[in-house]
């Protein structure tokens, strides 16, 4: 497998509203590695096959926020609808980049660059609303960064409660939700385990908490849990 890349480039779709869950794949043709909809995200291809950033094909983890994230007027002077970057977006970027690190796509502390600042590109992408939260976007792309967690079921507290759901993953085999404490709820398909099914010597830190569930990073059936510290726990055996 090639070496992890050291660059993340952030894009936006440039038109319309952020994609609802069934349509998050609508940007897959654009060469991006990951796309982000109104509430969900999707991996389109591996990083070495990505081709969304001029002069950096296969060398950049390319992220695209669906919808228009730039404030501007049309030729008649009318404001074009634009959509802010939300805490949900930031939490999903954080989860996707955690998966990318687990898959060996990207280093822990990459250079995070706005498309508009990419050498050879001439664009306003990823938009003024993205740039308004740029420091948080960079944190979301960085291991140990402090971008917000994905939304929870626990009300308005900044820190999720242990049983709050912080991430979800689905594929053709099944669908699962991850709790902050490492518990996994099976929505459909087989149950492969959770943090609590690990041997006691692997559960050696009672304060360990989790931020994302993704496809198994070893390519086998199952899923991988990603901790807030970047640790990855892969489950491949049906319980």
C-alpha positions, 0 to 999 in steps of 0.5 A: 500500500502507498504511504499516507498522504500529508495533505488534506484539501477542502472543497465545496460543491458550489451549488444548491443545498447540502445533500440529504442522506439518500443523495450524499453520493451526488458528488462522487463523480468529482474525484473527491475522497469523502463527501459530506451531506446535511447529516451524513458522510460517505467515502467515494474512493481511496486517497490515491485514486482521488483526483479533485485537486489540480496538480495534487491527484493521488496526493491529497485527501480531498473532502467536499461539503455538498451545497453552496458554502459561499456568499455571493450575488447572481448576475442580477444582484440577487443573493445566491442561497448559501449554507453555513458550516455546522457543528454537524459538518465538523463532527462528520469531517472529524469522523471521516478523517479518523476513518482515513487515518485508520485506513492509512490514507493520511498522516495524523497532522496533515497540511490542511488547505482550502481549495482556493489556496491550492497552487494552480487553482483559481477559485473561491472554493470552499466558500466564505462560510467554510473559511469563517470556521477554518480553524475548526475545520483544520482541527477536525482533520487533525488527530487530537483536534478539538472540533465538535463531536457529531451530534448526540441524543443527550440534549445541549451538553457540550460533552456527550453522555456515555450512552449518547449515539455519536456516529453511525455506519451502514453498508450492504451487510448491515447498519450500526450506531456507536455510543460514546462509551463504545457500545454498539447498537445493531440496526440491521444485520449481524452484531460483531461486537463492541468495546465491552466485548473485548477482553478485560486487558484491552479495556484497560482505560475506563475513561476511553471514549469513542467518536466514530464507527467505520468500515473495517479498516482491514477490508474484511466484514465488520466495522472499526471503532475509533476512539477520541485519541485515534485508537482503532478497534476492529471487529470481524467476528459475528457474535 
